[in-house]
Amino acid sequence: MPNTEPASPRRPPRVVIAGARGRLGRSFCEIALRNHWPIHGWVHHRPTVGSVRPETPPFVGADSVPSADAEGLADLLRGADLYVSAVPGPAERALLPRVAQAGIPAVVAGTGLDDRDTEWIDRIVERIPLVWEPNYSIGIQWLTQCVLRRPLPPGFDRGVVEVHHRGKADRPSGTARILAQSLRSDTTTAEDRGRPSPAPVDVASLRVADVAGVHQVWLTTPEEMIRIEHVVLDRAVFARGMFAAASALWEQNDSTPGRRSLAGLWSARGGIP
Ligand SMILES: NC(=O)c1ccc[n+]([C@@H]2O[C@H](COP(=O)([O-])OP(=O)(O)OC[C@H]3O[C@@H](n4cnc5c(N)ncnc54)[C@H](OP(=O)(O)O)[C@@H]3O)[C@@H](O)[C@H]2O)c1
């Protein structure tokens, strides 16, 4: 029977982290450690040569934290409270089903999946609480939840431009997809009815240098233009949002399976912090 008791302050969760040697995962671990969350285990991809590598996760030190690859994940999850993952989206195909099998709630960040992945993700959501946001920054949450939901004046054409570092595997970015989706959803007004349907939302991607993330929303008529720009100045913003999601999920203390949104978790705690 699902536990739906009201949340009360709980002990910190024991976390299994995937992608701890990557940029986002490392940043998440640093925040988790500052908040005294015990790292129960970590999932590696590339094998470790010797006991120390140049990019060991921040928690690997005197007390050796167990690690495993996807094959060993079930063992690693024994005794864990939460799975937090910052690996590329496609890597979750081998990881998340094992997490669901173990019945552990999950907070996931990877991007790069497409519509073909919907079916297996739906099966995961039937088994565990899952937060999987393509962008954990507070600014993008506010933009999609509070700004782009408002109907557009008639006659505006819409587009999204995204710029990221050359190493980013997926394009367009998961965030650009969400922004385009928000612009596509019902933004028509009464005056629009009877007018030709608006053109599809155009999305453009650029991969240059080490850009952490730029997203622009273009709204234009032949006479005027609105351009909204979100720029990531510090990648830690994603890790902070992920930590906020993980904390809210843990404090919610509700093991009922289902998809949770960051906005939903925050609104249950009184709104975007
Ligand atoms: N949702 C958001 O807000 C958000 C924000 C930023 C980034 N992201 C996404 O998060 C993902 C990671 O980004 P990043 O910048 O941290 O990348 P990164 O620095 O390249 O790190 C990737 C990490 O994933 C691990 N990994 C790769 N393939 C794996 C596999 N098959 N199985 C297990 N682990 C695997 C790597 O492990 P090893 O070290 O063992 O090789 C590495 O630790 C990307 O998809 C990115 O687009 C999402």
The ligand as a MOL file (V3000), in Angstrom:
LIG
                    3D

  0  0  0     0  0            999 V3000
M  V30 BEGIN CTAB
M  V30 COUNTS 48 52 0 0 0
M  V30 BEGIN ATOM
M  V30 1 N 18.1760 18.1650 -17.0110 0
M  V30 2 C 19.0890 19.1280 -16.8250 0
M  V30 3 O 18.8350 20.1810 -16.2090 0
M  V30 4 C 20.4690 18.9140 -17.3930 0
M  V30 5 C 21.4740 19.8710 -17.1560 0
M  V30 6 C 22.7670 19.6180 -17.6500 0
M  V30 7 C 23.0220 18.4500 -18.3570 0
M  V30 8 N 22.0000 17.5640 -18.5900 0 CHG=1
M  V30 9 C 22.2080 16.2990 -19.2940 0
M  V30 10 O 22.8180 15.4020 -18.3580 0
M  V30 11 C 23.6490 14.4800 -19.0790 0
M  V30 12 C 25.0610 14.5360 -18.4910 0
M  V30 13 O 25.6170 15.8180 -18.6970 0
M  V30 14 P 27.1180 16.1920 -18.2460 0
M  V30 15 O 27.3990 17.5330 -18.7840 0
M  V30 16 O 27.3030 15.9290 -16.7950 0 CHG=-1
M  V30 17 O 27.9410 15.0880 -19.1160 0
M  V30 18 P 29.4090 14.5340 -18.8720 0
M  V30 19 O 30.2460 15.5260 -18.1270 0
M  V30 20 O 29.8720 14.0370 -20.1940 0
M  V30 21 O 29.1890 13.2610 -17.9030 0
M  V30 22 C 28.5050 12.1180 -18.3390 0
M  V30 23 C 28.5070 11.0810 -17.2250 0
M  V30 24 O 27.6550 10.0270 -17.6530 0
M  V30 25 C 28.3160 8.7930 -17.4610 0
M  V30 26 N 27.9000 7.8570 -18.5070 0
M  V30 27 C 27.9960 8.0250 -19.8530 0
M  V30 28 N 27.4920 6.9520 -20.4930 0
M  V30 29 C 27.0890 6.0970 -19.5190 0
M  V30 30 C 26.5020 4.8040 -19.5400 0
M  V30 31 N 26.2140 4.1900 -20.7000 0
M  V30 32 N 26.2150 4.2170 -18.3580 0
M  V30 33 C 26.5030 4.8250 -17.1780 0
M  V30 34 N 27.0630 6.0600 -17.0900 0
M  V30 35 C 27.3410 6.6720 -18.2620 0
M  V30 36 C 29.8010 9.0720 -17.5070 0
M  V30 37 O 30.3990 8.0880 -16.7050 0
M  V30 38 P 31.9780 7.7810 -16.6710 0
M  V30 39 O 32.5960 8.9170 -15.9440 0
M  V30 40 O 32.1300 6.4870 -15.9740 0
M  V30 41 O 32.3960 7.7120 -18.1260 0
M  V30 42 C 29.8850 10.4930 -16.9260 0
M  V30 43 O 30.0640 10.4160 -15.5260 0
M  V30 44 C 23.5580 14.9000 -20.5610 0
M  V30 45 O 22.5580 14.1430 -21.1880 0
M  V30 46 C 23.1330 16.3710 -20.4810 0
M  V30 47 O 22.4680 16.8080 -21.6410 0
M  V30 48 C 20.7430 17.7760 -18.1120 0
M  V30 END ATOM
M  V30 BEGIN BOND
M  V30 1 1 1 2
M  V30 2 2 2 3
M  V30 3 1 2 4
M  V30 4 1 4 5
M  V30 5 2 4 48
M  V30 6 2 5 6
M  V30 7 1 6 7
M  V30 8 2 7 8
M  V30 9 1 8 9
M  V30 10 1 8 48
M  V30 11 1 9 10
M  V30 12 1 9 46
M  V30 13 1 10 11
M  V30 14 1 11 12
M  V30 15 1 11 44
M  V30 16 1 12 13
M  V30 17 1 13 14
M  V30 18 2 14 15
M  V30 19 1 14 16
M  V30 20 1 14 17
M  V30 21 1 17 18
M  V30 22 2 18 19
M  V30 23 1 18 20
M  V30 24 1 18 21
M  V30 25 1 21 22
M  V30 26 1 22 23
M  V30 27 1 23 24
M  V30 28 1 23 42
M  V30 29 1 24 25
M  V30 30 1 25 26
M  V30 31 1 25 36
M  V30 32 1 26 27
M  V30 33 1 26 35
M  V30 34 2 27 28
M  V30 35 1 28 29
M  V30 36 1 29 30
M  V30 37 2 29 35
M  V30 38 1 30 31
M  V30 39 2 30 32
M  V30 40 1 32 33
M  V30 41 2 33 34
M  V30 42 1 34 35
M  V30 43 1 36 37
M  V30 44 1 36 42
M  V30 45 1 37 38
M  V30 46 2 38 39
M  V30 47 1 38 40
M  V30 48 1 38 41
M  V30 49 1 42 43
M  V30 50 1 44 45
M  V30 51 1 44 46
M  V30 52 1 46 47
M  V30 END BOND
M  V30 END CTAB
M  END
